[in-house]
């Protein structure tokens, strides 16, 4: 069975500081990996995904995540955060071609001025 | 519409009452998912519809939970005899033909509070 662990439930950071949101997964098969973002009072949005190929994937708003198979991790990073990045971030895993997605418990990123 | 919509956005009910939650998927999307998000927890898969195939109900937590879908459009999640532990945000997602997990689009959710 697949599972996802997000090690931090809350991460407070100051604006323009770097941030890393940690995600580890377990799976006996190959995986697709995702980060979703949920802004206050909005639905989940796909932030970025790893399906195959380059292990470093990027989003349009400056986030990046690296698939590390040996460490079974998919940590999300941003070198300089903005107030508008305040949201809850969910790491998720699915099997290639499958329909079920397993989500982590989420990490609440709070960016302070 | 442009995205997945859900109604109501908030629902407060008394223990023991039945509730119905509605999901309108993106037009043309054949796959539809329901998830539950309890406070401080990740999303739990509840049920999956794909076209005219039999739905995958493996995530429904008890027989008090049921869901229906009319063709490839609206879906209704029904919770009978609600309990306080049913309090959560219920999220719906849809995806294009093929229904792969990596192509899900989520609605804003319905926040259910059972008193």
gemmi code that builds the backbone of each chain (N, CA, C; Angstrom):
import gemmi

chains = {
    "A": [
        ("UNK", (0.839, -1.191, 0.000), (0.000, 0.000, 0.000), (0.878, 1.246, 0.000)),
        ("UNK", (0.334, 2.276, -0.602), (1.076, 3.527, -0.652), (0.714, 4.401, 0.541)),
        ("UNK", (1.660, 5.238, 0.952), (1.383, 6.214, 1.999), (2.252, 7.436, 1.784)),
        ("UNK", (1.823, 8.549, 2.370), (2.553, 9.802, 2.237), (2.676, 10.429, 3.614)),
        ("UNK", (3.863, 10.886, 3.951), (4.103, 11.551, 5.226), (4.623, 12.956, 4.986)),
        ("UNK", (3.919, 13.935, 5.507), (4.398, 15.306, 5.488), (4.844, 15.612, 6.913)),
        ("UNK", (6.120, 15.874, 7.051), (6.732, 15.890, 8.369), (6.382, 17.122, 9.193)),
        ("UNK", (5.952, 18.184, 8.540), (5.661, 19.425, 9.255), (4.204, 19.798, 9.045)),
        ("UNK", (3.476, 20.005, 10.130), (2.080, 20.409, 9.978), (1.966, 21.913, 9.718)),
        ("UNK", (2.909, 22.682, 10.268), (2.900, 24.130, 10.053), (4.332, 24.615, 9.849)),
        ("UNK", (4.494, 25.542, 8.917), (5.807, 26.146, 8.679), (5.632, 27.652, 8.582)),
        ("UNK", (6.033, 28.381, 9.628), (6.012, 29.849, 9.551), (7.361, 30.358, 9.044)),
        ("UNK", (7.323, 31.273, 8.095), (8.555, 31.866, 7.577), (8.324, 33.339, 7.301)),
        ("UNK", (9.416, 34.093, 7.255), (9.319, 35.506, 6.903), (9.375, 35.658, 5.385)),
        ("UNK", (8.736, 36.714, 4.938), (8.735, 37.016, 3.504), (10.163, 37.136, 2.988)),
        ("UNK", (10.373, 36.622, 1.807), (11.648, 36.617, 1.088), (12.634, 35.579, 1.631)),
        ("UNK", (12.257, 34.831, 2.629), (13.110, 33.746, 3.129), (12.880, 32.503, 2.280)),
        ("UNK", (13.850, 31.584, 2.276), (13.649, 30.310, 1.576), (12.799, 29.374, 2.435)),
        ("UNK", (12.167, 28.410, 1.760), (11.354, 27.453, 2.490), (11.480, 26.067, 1.856)),
        ("UNK", (11.378, 25.033, 2.695), (11.320, 23.659, 2.206), (10.200, 22.950, 2.962)),
        ("UNK", (9.280, 22.371, 2.225), (8.208, 21.571, 2.801), (8.523, 20.116, 2.489)),
        ("UNK", (8.595, 19.310, 3.535), (9.085, 17.954, 3.360), (7.984, 16.942, 3.095)),
        ("UNK", (8.300, 15.992, 2.236), (7.353, 14.932, 1.896), (8.124, 13.643, 1.673)),
        ("UNK", (7.699, 12.598, 2.355), (8.239, 11.263, 2.117), (7.096, 10.319, 1.787)),
        ("UNK", (7.362, 9.361, 0.944), (6.316, 8.435, 0.543), (6.819, 7.004, 0.684)),
        ("UNK", (5.892, 6.080, 0.700), (6.247, 4.672, 0.627), (5.373, 4.010, -0.416)),
        ("UNK", (6.010, 3.166, -1.225), (5.284, 2.462, -2.270), (6.113, 1.290, -2.741)),
        ("UNK", (5.461, 0.217, -3.083), (6.156, -0.961, -3.584), (6.243, -0.955, -5.106)),
        ("UNK", (5.621, 0.051, -5.723), (5.641, 0.145, -7.181), (6.115, 1.537, -7.574)),
        ("UNK", (6.283, 1.717, -8.877), (6.675, 3.054, -9.325), (5.528, 4.027, -9.056)),
        ("UNK", (5.873, 5.296, -8.952), (4.881, 6.282, -8.529), (4.891, 7.528, -9.402)),
        ("UNK", (3.768, 8.195, -9.378), (3.667, 9.582, -9.788), (3.546, 10.386, -8.492)),
        ("UNK", (4.145, 11.559, -8.469), (4.143, 12.387, -7.275), (3.620, 13.777, -7.598)),
        ("UNK", (2.920, 14.355, -6.641), (2.255, 15.641, -6.850), (2.413, 16.532, -5.622)),
        ("UNK", (2.381, 17.833, -5.866), (2.119, 18.799, -4.825), (0.889, 19.599, -5.251)),
        ("UNK", (-0.073, 19.670, -4.321), (-1.256, 20.488, -4.517), (-1.195, 21.642, -3.521)),
        ("UNK", (-1.826, 22.765, -3.890), (-1.900, 23.925, -3.008), (-3.364, 24.295, -2.823)),
        ("UNK", (-3.696, 24.672, -1.598), (-5.068, 25.106, -1.292), (-4.971, 26.469, -0.620)),
        ("UNK", (-5.306, 27.524, -1.383), (-5.320, 28.867, -0.827), (-6.574, 29.036, 0.021)),
        ("UNK", (-6.566, 29.970, 0.964), (-7.721, 30.159, 1.845), (-9.021, 30.292, 1.062)),
        ("UNK", (-9.990, 29.501, 1.435), (-11.337, 29.546, 0.844), (-11.368, 29.183, -0.638)),
        ("UNK", (-10.386, 28.436, -1.089), (-10.362, 27.980, -2.476), (-10.175, 26.464, -2.537)),
        ("UNK", (-10.418, 25.892, -3.708), (-10.227, 24.461, -3.900), (-8.764, 24.109, -4.117)),
        ("UNK", (-8.466, 22.810, -4.073), (-7.106, 22.357, -4.336), (-6.711, 22.622, -5.781)),
        ("UNK", (-5.486, 23.045, -5.965), (-4.953, 23.248, -7.308), (-3.655, 22.470, -7.428)),
        ("UNK", (-3.445, 21.882, -8.579), (-2.190, 21.183, -8.809), (-1.063, 22.203, -8.947)),
        ("UNK", (-0.023, 22.055, -8.151), (1.107, 22.983, -8.180), (2.188, 22.461, -9.122)),
        ("UNK", (2.552, 21.194, -8.974), (3.510, 20.565, -9.873), (3.408, 19.055, -9.725)),
        ("UNK", (3.996, 18.361, -10.689), (3.911, 16.907, -10.671), (5.159, 16.290, -11.271)),
        ("UNK", (5.487, 15.113, -10.774), (6.531, 14.297, -11.358), (5.879, 13.037, -11.913)),
        ("UNK", (6.059, 12.822, -13.204), (5.541, 11.605, -13.830), (6.701, 10.733, -14.293)),
        ("UNK", (7.666, 11.326, -14.961), (8.840, 10.597, -15.427), (9.856, 11.630, -15.899)),
        ("UNK", (11.026, 11.159, -16.296), (12.029, 12.067, -16.855), (12.810, 12.787, -15.776)),
        ("UNK", (13.048, 14.066, -15.990), (13.846, 14.857, -15.054), (13.270, 14.792, -13.655)),
        ("UNK", (14.137, 14.570, -12.699), (13.665, 14.436, -11.313), (13.370, 15.779, -10.671)),
        ("UNK", (13.770, 16.871, -11.305), (13.492, 18.209, -10.788), (12.357, 18.804, -11.597)),
        ("UNK", (11.281, 19.136, -10.923), (10.127, 19.730, -11.604), (9.847, 21.092, -10.996)),
        ("UNK", (9.320, 21.982, -11.831), (9.110, 23.362, -11.397), (7.672, 23.797, -11.656)),
        ("UNK", (7.220, 24.775, -10.850), (5.917, 25.370, -11.090), (6.116, 26.760, -11.691)),
        ("UNK", (5.033, 27.365, -12.144), (5.137, 28.668, -12.789), (5.369, 29.782, -11.779)),
        ("UNK", (5.140, 29.539, -10.493), (5.314, 30.609, -9.504), (6.539, 30.396, -8.622)),
        ("UNK", (7.542, 29.693, -9.146), (8.836, 29.652, -8.485), (9.092, 28.492, -7.544)),
        ("UNK", (8.099, 27.626, -7.328), (8.332, 26.439, -6.521), (9.012, 25.355, -7.361)),
        ("UNK", (9.760, 24.492, -6.696), (10.333, 23.339, -7.362), (10.340, 22.157, -6.391)),
        ("UNK", (10.350, 20.963, -6.948), (10.409, 19.758, -6.118), (11.304, 18.757, -6.821)),
        ("UNK", (12.005, 17.973, -6.049), (12.926, 16.990, -6.611), (12.559, 15.597, -6.135)),
        ("UNK", (12.376, 14.709, -7.091), (12.094, 13.310, -6.800), (13.393, 12.623, -6.460)),
        ("UNK", (13.470, 12.077, -5.251), (14.653, 11.355, -4.820), (14.219, 9.921, -4.499)),
        ("UNK", (14.494, 9.022, -5.447), (14.008, 7.649, -5.294), (14.678, 6.937, -4.136)),
        ("UNK", (15.965, 7.168, -3.950), (16.701, 6.448, -2.897), (16.220, 6.862, -1.507)),
        ("UNK", (15.829, 8.121, -1.371), (15.329, 8.605, -0.091), (13.803, 8.635, -0.038)),
        ("UNK", (13.167, 8.176, -1.080), (11.694, 8.196, -1.211), (11.124, 9.530, -0.750)),
        ("UNK", (11.670, 10.592, -1.318), (11.221, 11.933, -0.932), (10.848, 12.758, -2.151)),
        ("UNK", (10.072, 13.779, -1.895), (9.641, 14.720, -2.951), (9.430, 16.063, -2.267)),
        ("UNK", (10.496, 16.636, -1.744), (10.404, 17.885, -0.982), (10.139, 19.071, -1.898)),
        ("UNK", (9.369, 20.008, -1.400), (9.006, 21.218, -2.155), (9.821, 22.388, -1.632)),
        ("UNK", (10.372, 23.162, -2.532), (11.240, 24.279, -2.127), (10.904, 25.526, -2.910)),
        ("UNK", (11.194, 26.671, -2.263), (11.135, 27.958, -2.949), (12.211, 28.837, -2.335)),
        ("UNK", (13.037, 29.474, -3.161), (14.164, 30.245, -2.619), (13.755, 31.541, -1.921)),
        ("UNK", (12.587, 32.095, -2.280), (12.162, 33.358, -1.691), (10.638, 33.416, -1.725)),
        ("UNK", (10.008, 33.330, -0.551), (8.542, 33.248, -0.524), (7.902, 34.641, -0.437)),
        ("UNK", (6.641, 34.699, -0.867), (5.855, 35.916, -0.795), (4.685, 35.712, 0.141)),
        ("UNK", (4.115, 36.800, 0.602), (2.925, 36.733, 1.453), (1.850, 35.886, 0.772)),
        ("UNK", (1.735, 36.039, -0.535), (0.683, 35.346, -1.289), (0.881, 33.834, -1.365)),
        ("UNK", (2.026, 33.346, -0.915), (2.260, 31.891, -0.890), (1.631, 31.239, 0.338)),
        ("UNK", (1.091, 32.049, 1.233), (0.415, 31.500, 2.415), (-0.738, 30.610, 1.966)),
        ("UNK", (-0.669, 29.341, 2.352), (-1.650, 28.355, 1.897), (-1.337, 27.030, 2.571)),
        ("UNK", (-2.183, 26.043, 2.282), (-1.886, 24.684, 2.732), (-1.404, 23.886, 1.531)),
        ("UNK", (-0.358, 23.124, 1.743), (0.275, 22.376, 0.660), (0.169, 20.882, 0.958)),
        ("UNK", (-0.301, 20.135, -0.043), (-0.490, 18.699, 0.112), (0.403, 17.952, -0.870)),
        ("UNK", (1.127, 16.979, -0.349), (1.897, 16.064, -1.173), (1.030, 14.840, -1.451)),
        ("UNK", (1.130, 14.272, -2.635), (0.279, 13.140, -2.984), (1.018, 12.179, -3.903)),
        ("UNK", (0.562, 10.931, -3.926), (1.194, 9.895, -4.741), (0.116, 9.055, -5.401)),
        ("UNK", (0.383, 8.606, -6.612), (-0.519, 7.669, -7.272), (0.321, 6.696, -8.088)),
        ("UNK", (-0.327, 5.602, -8.494), (0.344, 4.649, -9.384), (0.180, 5.114, -10.821)),
        ("UNK", (1.204, 4.970, -11.647), (1.075, 5.330, -13.058), (-0.135, 4.663, -13.695)),
        ("UNK", (-0.991, 5.454, -14.299), (-2.178, 4.935, -14.953), (-3.329, 4.661, -14.023)),
        ("UNK", (-3.110, 4.821, -12.729), (-4.162, 4.543, -11.766), (-5.048, 5.759, -11.536)),
        ("UNK", (-6.131, 5.550, -10.805), (-7.026, 6.664, -10.523), (-7.006, 7.086, -9.064)),
        ("UNK", (-6.499, 6.247, -8.187), (-6.498, 6.596, -6.763), (-5.281, 7.428, -6.431)),
        ("UNK", (-5.515, 8.492, -5.671), (-4.436, 9.343, -5.202), (-4.411, 9.301, -3.692)),
        ("UNK", (-3.242, 9.091, -3.118), (-3.072, 9.088, -1.669), (-2.441, 10.412, -1.270)),
        ("UNK", (-3.084, 11.115, -0.346), (-2.640, 12.447, 0.061), (-1.995, 12.413, 1.437)),
        ("UNK", (-1.026, 13.301, 1.627), (-0.498, 13.536, 2.950), (-1.443, 14.421, 3.745)),
        ("UNK", (-1.098, 14.640, 5.010), (-1.970, 15.403, 5.905), (-1.908, 16.905, 5.666)),
        ("UNK", (-0.941, 17.347, 4.881), (-0.865, 18.766, 4.563), (0.113, 19.520, 5.448)),
        ("UNK", (0.693, 20.570, 4.880), (1.563, 21.489, 5.619), (1.041, 22.895, 5.396)),
        ("UNK", (0.769, 23.574, 6.490), (0.282, 24.954, 6.388), (1.474, 25.884, 6.384)),
        ("UNK", (1.685, 26.560, 5.264), (2.754, 27.550, 5.128), (2.187, 28.921, 5.445)),
        ("UNK", (2.805, 29.576, 6.419), (2.364, 30.915, 6.821), (3.532, 31.878, 6.622)),
        ("UNK", (3.352, 32.799, 5.688), (4.415, 33.752, 5.366), (4.130, 35.066, 6.074)),
        ("UNK", (5.097, 35.507, 6.874), (4.932, 36.721, 7.672), (5.717, 37.877, 7.067)),
        ("UNK", (5.145, 39.077, 7.212), (5.831, 40.280, 6.695), (7.001, 40.664, 7.585)),
    ],
    "B": [
        ("UNK", (-19.819, 25.091, -16.587), (-19.022, 26.138, -15.969), (-17.535, 25.906, -16.207)),
        ("UNK", (-16.729, 26.817, -15.718), (-15.310, 26.764, -15.954), (-14.627, 25.740, -15.079)),
        ("UNK", (-15.171, 25.457, -13.916), (-14.521, 24.545, -12.996), (-15.529, 23.635, -12.325)),
        ("UNK", (-15.035, 22.826, -11.389), (-15.906, 21.951, -10.610), (-16.617, 22.804, -9.554)),
        ("UNK", (-17.911, 22.656, -9.455), (-18.639, 23.400, -8.432), (-19.305, 22.436, -7.455)),
        ("UNK", (-19.435, 22.900, -6.227), (-20.044, 22.075, -5.178), (-21.042, 22.925, -4.402)),
        ("UNK", (-22.097, 22.267, -3.961), (-23.073, 22.971, -3.131), (-23.651, 22.023, -2.085)),
        ("UNK", (-24.034, 22.560, -0.921), (-23.751, 23.932, -0.484), (-22.275, 24.091, -0.123)),
        ("UNK", (-21.851, 25.313, 0.101), (-20.462, 25.522, 0.519), (-20.292, 25.174, 1.986)),
        ("UNK", (-21.344, 25.407, 2.751), (-21.344, 25.065, 4.168), (-22.675, 24.414, 4.518)),
        ("UNK", (-22.614, 23.409, 5.405), (-23.834, 22.752, 5.848), (-23.676, 22.417, 7.336)),
        ("UNK", (-24.618, 22.918, 8.119), (-24.652, 22.573, 9.534), (-25.903, 21.736, 9.765)),
        ("UNK", (-25.745, 20.601, 10.398), (-26.881, 19.722, 10.613), (-26.806, 19.125, 12.012)),
        ("UNK", (-27.923, 18.569, 12.415), (-27.975, 17.931, 13.716), (-27.682, 16.438, 13.581)),
        ("UNK", (-27.060, 15.897, 14.582), (-26.774, 14.465, 14.617), (-28.041, 13.671, 14.338)),
        ("UNK", (-27.918, 12.681, 13.447), (-29.044, 11.832, 13.130), (-29.790, 12.225, 11.864)),
        ("UNK", (-29.567, 13.454, 11.384), (-30.223, 13.897, 10.160), (-29.446, 13.408, 8.936)),
        ("UNK", (-30.151, 13.327, 7.804), (-29.515, 12.990, 6.528), (-29.100, 14.270, 5.812)),
        ("UNK", (-27.992, 14.185, 5.055), (-27.547, 15.331, 4.260), (-27.209, 14.869, 2.848)),
        ("UNK", (-27.370, 15.785, 1.901), (-26.994, 15.549, 0.510), (-26.036, 16.632, 0.070)),
        ("UNK", (-24.938, 16.225, -0.510), (-23.942, 17.153, -1.019), (-23.867, 16.965, -2.533)),
        ("UNK", (-23.744, 18.084, -3.238), (-23.820, 18.027, -4.695), (-22.505, 18.436, -5.325)),
        ("UNK", (-22.208, 17.797, -6.437), (-21.006, 18.126, -7.206), (-21.352, 18.225, -8.688)),
        ("UNK", (-20.961, 19.344, -9.311), (-21.095, 19.519, -10.753), (-19.705, 19.491, -11.363)),
        ("UNK", (-19.354, 18.445, -12.104), (-17.997, 18.355, -12.647), (-17.834, 19.272, -13.864)),
        ("UNK", (-16.616, 19.368, -14.324), (-16.323, 20.102, -15.551), (-16.972, 19.369, -16.727)),
        ("UNK", (-17.606, 20.134, -17.595), (-18.277, 19.539, -18.740), (-17.307, 18.707, -19.568)),
        ("UNK", (-17.720, 17.475, -19.893), (-16.873, 16.598, -20.691), (-15.994, 15.681, -19.882)),
        ("UNK", (-15.911, 15.951, -18.584), (-15.111, 15.073, -17.734), (-15.928, 13.835, -17.379)),
        ("UNK", (-15.366, 12.675, -17.688), (-16.108, 11.435, -17.461), (-15.841, 10.844, -16.085)),
        ("UNK", (-14.743, 11.228, -15.471), (-14.391, 10.657, -14.168), (-14.706, 11.647, -13.061)),
        ("UNK", (-15.200, 11.127, -11.945), (-15.568, 11.974, -10.814), (-15.183, 11.265, -9.525)),
        ("UNK", (-14.606, 12.036, -8.610), (-14.117, 11.494, -7.340), (-14.748, 12.266, -6.183)),
        ("UNK", (-14.957, 11.595, -5.085), (-15.302, 12.231, -3.815), (-14.210, 11.901, -2.791)),
        ("UNK", (-13.833, 12.941, -2.037), (-12.861, 12.789, -0.965), (-13.426, 13.424, 0.310)),
        ("UNK", (-12.892, 13.000, 1.445), (-13.222, 13.630, 2.721), (-11.926, 14.159, 3.337)),
        ("UNK", (-12.000, 15.364, 3.870), (-10.839, 15.980, 4.502), (-11.211, 16.379, 5.920)),
        ("UNK", (-10.801, 15.564, 6.877), (-11.046, 15.903, 8.266), (-10.020, 16.921, 8.720)),
        ("UNK", (-10.343, 17.675, 9.765), (-9.486, 18.731, 10.263), (-8.109, 18.176, 10.597)),
        ("UNK", (-7.084, 18.787, 10.009), (-5.721, 18.389, 10.305), (-5.265, 17.114, 9.645)),
        ("UNK", (-6.069, 16.583, 8.726), (-5.713, 15.337, 8.055), (-5.716, 15.526, 6.546)),
        ("UNK", (-5.136, 14.560, 5.878), (-5.133, 14.590, 4.425), (-6.474, 14.180, 3.857)),
        ("UNK", (-6.523, 14.155, 2.540), (-7.758, 13.765, 1.866), (-7.901, 12.247, 1.884)),
        ("UNK", (-9.106, 11.778, 2.247), (-9.418, 10.355, 2.199), (-10.273, 10.098, 0.965)),
        ("UNK", (-9.870, 9.139, 0.160), (-10.657, 8.749, -1.004), (-11.953, 8.080, -0.542)),
        ("UNK", (-13.065, 8.474, -1.136), (-14.355, 7.876, -0.800), (-14.890, 7.013, -1.934)),
        ("UNK", (-15.051, 7.607, -3.126), (-15.678, 6.888, -4.224), (-15.230, 7.482, -5.549)),
        ("UNK", (-15.251, 6.654, -6.599), (-14.794, 7.042, -7.934), (-15.800, 6.552, -8.963)),
        ("UNK", (-16.229, 7.467, -9.835), (-17.100, 7.133, -10.962), (-16.312, 7.324, -12.255)),
        ("UNK", (-16.468, 6.393, -13.188), (-15.842, 6.527, -14.505), (-16.858, 6.113, -15.550)),
        ("UNK", (-17.422, 7.103, -16.222), (-18.374, 6.835, -17.283), (-19.521, 5.971, -16.802)),
        ("UNK", (-19.814, 4.932, -17.563), (-20.909, 4.032, -17.223), (-20.452, 2.801, -16.446)),
        ("UNK", (-19.177, 2.771, -16.091), (-18.662, 1.618, -15.342), (-19.184, 1.647, -13.910)),
        ("UNK", (-19.167, 0.483, -13.272), (-19.564, 0.418, -11.869), (-18.601, 1.264, -11.037)),
        ("UNK", (-19.117, 2.069, -10.123), (-18.233, 2.918, -9.330), (-17.369, 2.115, -8.371)),
        ("UNK", (-16.204, 2.672, -8.055), (-15.339, 2.079, -7.026), (-15.721, 2.699, -5.693)),
        ("UNK", (-16.369, 1.922, -4.849), (-16.875, 2.436, -3.570), (-15.989, 2.042, -2.400)),
        ("UNK", (-14.774, 1.612, -2.704), (-13.937, 1.005, -1.670), (-13.584, 1.947, -0.529)),
        ("UNK", (-13.708, 3.259, -0.746), (-13.344, 4.205, 0.299), (-14.488, 4.645, 1.192)),
        ("UNK", (-15.705, 4.250, 0.877), (-16.839, 4.685, 1.696), (-16.699, 4.092, 3.097)),
        ("UNK", (-16.757, 4.930, 4.146), (-16.437, 4.456, 5.500), (-17.509, 3.589, 6.144)),
        ("UNK", (-18.759, 3.722, 5.718), (-19.826, 2.901, 6.299), (-21.005, 2.882, 5.350)),
        ("UNK", (-21.992, 2.062, 5.669), (-23.166, 1.982, 4.795), (-24.072, 3.195, 4.944)),
        ("UNK", (-23.712, 4.116, 5.818), (-24.486, 5.365, 5.894), (-24.131, 6.294, 4.738)),
        ("UNK", (-23.020, 6.012, 4.087), (-22.544, 6.845, 2.972), (-22.924, 6.189, 1.646)),
        ("UNK", (-23.443, 6.993, 0.732), (-23.736, 6.501, -0.604), (-23.565, 7.659, -1.576)),
        ("UNK", (-23.352, 7.325, -2.833), (-23.214, 8.361, -3.855), (-23.821, 7.873, -5.141)),
        ("UNK", (-24.354, 8.839, -5.884), (-24.923, 8.538, -7.191), (-24.395, 9.552, -8.194)),
        ("UNK", (-24.429, 9.136, -9.441), (-24.060, 10.061, -10.504), (-25.007, 9.859, -11.668)),
        ("UNK", (-25.503, 10.953, -12.191), (-26.423, 10.928, -13.328), (-25.609, 11.023, -14.610)),
        ("UNK", (-25.486, 9.918, -15.301), (-24.705, 9.897, -16.533), (-23.285, 10.352, -16.287)),
        ("UNK", (-22.872, 11.365, -17.014), (-21.523, 11.906, -16.825), (-21.608, 13.336, -16.319)),
        ("UNK", (-22.649, 13.593, -15.496), (-22.780, 14.952, -14.987), (-22.820, 14.940, -13.464)),
        ("UNK", (-23.868, 15.503, -12.922), (-23.955, 15.777, -11.488), (-23.820, 14.512, -10.652)),
        ("UNK", (-23.179, 14.674, -9.495), (-23.106, 13.593, -8.512), (-23.614, 14.102, -7.164)),
        ("UNK", (-24.240, 13.199, -6.428), (-24.727, 13.521, -5.093), (-24.141, 12.529, -4.098)),
        ("UNK", (-23.556, 13.060, -3.045), (-23.074, 12.227, -1.934), (-24.075, 12.372, -0.796)),
        ("UNK", (-24.609, 11.257, -0.344), (-25.606, 11.256, 0.718), (-25.038, 10.604, 1.971)),
        ("UNK", (-25.214, 11.271, 3.082), (-24.823, 10.706, 4.373), (-26.090, 10.590, 5.208)),
        ("UNK", (-26.422, 9.378, 5.595), (-27.625, 9.143, 6.387), (-27.266, 9.099, 7.874)),
        ("UNK", (-28.198, 9.546, 8.676), (-28.036, 9.458, 10.143), (-26.665, 9.989, 10.552)),
        ("UNK", (-26.419, 11.248, 10.222), (-25.088, 11.816, 10.417), (-24.628, 11.704, 11.872)),
        ("UNK", (-23.314, 11.538, 12.002), (-22.654, 11.477, 13.302), (-21.641, 12.623, 13.381)),
        ("UNK", (-21.241, 12.950, 14.593), (-20.306, 14.059, 14.763), (-18.984, 13.791, 14.045)),
        ("UNK", (-18.577, 12.522, 13.963), (-17.319, 12.219, 13.282), (-17.405, 12.392, 11.767)),
        ("UNK", (-18.621, 12.651, 11.252), (-18.763, 12.924, 9.817), (-18.386, 14.368, 9.494)),
        ("UNK", (-18.216, 15.197, 10.516), (-17.835, 16.590, 10.286), (-16.509, 16.651, 9.552)),
        ("UNK", (-16.495, 17.330, 8.421), (-15.301, 17.373, 7.574), (-15.613, 18.269, 6.379)),
        ("UNK", (-14.595, 18.492, 5.554), (-14.810, 19.102, 4.246), (-14.872, 17.975, 3.228)),
        ("UNK", (-15.913, 17.974, 2.431), (-16.093, 16.954, 1.405), (-15.742, 17.575, 0.057)),
        ("UNK", (-14.750, 16.998, -0.592), (-14.231, 17.532, -1.846), (-14.597, 16.628, -3.004)),
        ("UNK", (-14.918, 17.249, -4.095), (-15.212, 16.543, -5.335), (-14.154, 16.935, -6.355)),
        ("UNK", (-13.792, 16.007, -7.211), (-12.854, 16.288, -8.298), (-13.330, 15.584, -9.555)),
        ("UNK", (-12.973, 16.116, -10.700), (-13.282, 15.436, -11.956), (-12.055, 15.414, -12.844)),
        ("UNK", (-12.054, 14.502, -13.791), (-10.933, 14.419, -14.720), (-11.445, 13.978, -16.090)),
        ("UNK", (-10.655, 14.269, -17.131), (-11.093, 13.977, -18.505), (-11.213, 12.473, -18.753)),
        ("UNK", (-11.751, 12.095, -19.923), (-11.833, 10.676, -20.265), (-10.497, 9.980, -20.041)),
        ("UNK", (-10.557, 8.814, -19.416), (-9.345, 8.111, -19.018), (-9.222, 8.128, -17.507)),
        ("UNK", (-9.645, 9.234, -16.911), (-9.759, 9.317, -15.459), (-8.487, 9.073, -14.688)),
        ("UNK", (-7.377, 9.559, -15.205), (-6.126, 9.308, -14.488), (-5.954, 10.295, -13.344)),
        ("UNK", (-5.317, 9.822, -12.279), (-5.178, 10.599, -11.051), (-4.461, 11.921, -11.285)),
        ("UNK", (-3.551, 11.934, -12.239), (-2.747, 13.150, -12.413), (-3.490, 14.273, -13.109)),
        ("UNK", (-4.734, 14.022, -13.473), (-5.482, 15.043, -14.191), (-6.743, 15.470, -13.446)),
        ("UNK", (-6.738, 15.397, -12.133), (-7.910, 15.766, -11.352), (-8.004, 17.268, -11.151)),
        ("UNK", (-9.205, 17.783, -11.269), (-9.507, 19.180, -10.978), (-10.501, 19.187, -9.806)),
        ("UNK", (-10.179, 19.950, -8.774), (-10.949, 19.904, -7.540), (-11.948, 21.055, -7.433)),
        ("UNK", (-13.069, 20.773, -6.793), (-14.026, 21.803, -6.423), (-13.624, 22.441, -5.111)),
        ("UNK", (-14.351, 23.490, -4.685), (-14.004, 24.217, -3.461), (-14.387, 23.483, -2.188)),
        ("UNK", (-15.218, 22.439, -2.307), (-15.579, 21.657, -1.135), (-16.853, 22.118, -0.461)),
        ("UNK", (-17.427, 21.197, 0.313), (-18.556, 21.490, 1.196), (-18.096, 21.208, 2.620)),
        ("UNK", (-18.195, 22.227, 3.466), (-17.829, 22.044, 4.870), (-19.061, 21.579, 5.629)),
        ("UNK", (-19.023, 20.353, 6.132), (-20.140, 19.779, 6.879), (-19.820, 19.800, 8.364)),
        ("UNK", (-20.739, 20.362, 9.133), (-20.614, 20.368, 10.588), (-21.821, 19.657, 11.171)),
        ("UNK", (-21.556, 18.617, 11.944), (-22.634, 17.861, 12.583), (-22.607, 18.180, 14.075)),
        ("UNK", (-23.700, 18.766, 14.535), (-23.763, 19.189, 15.947), (-24.237, 18.075, 16.851)),
    ],
}
model = gemmi.Model(1)
for chain_id, residues in chains.items():
    chain = gemmi.Chain(chain_id)
    for i, (resn, *xyz) in enumerate(residues, 1):
        res = gemmi.Residue()
        res.name, res.seqid = resn, gemmi.SeqId(i, " ")
        for name, pos in zip(("N", "CA", "C"), xyz):
            atom = gemmi.Atom()
            atom.name, atom.element = name, gemmi.Element(name[0])
            atom.pos, atom.b_iso = gemmi.Position(*pos), 0.0
            res.add_atom(atom)
        chain.add_residue(res)
    model.add_chain(chain)
structure = gemmi.Structure()
structure.add_model(model)
structure.setup_entities()
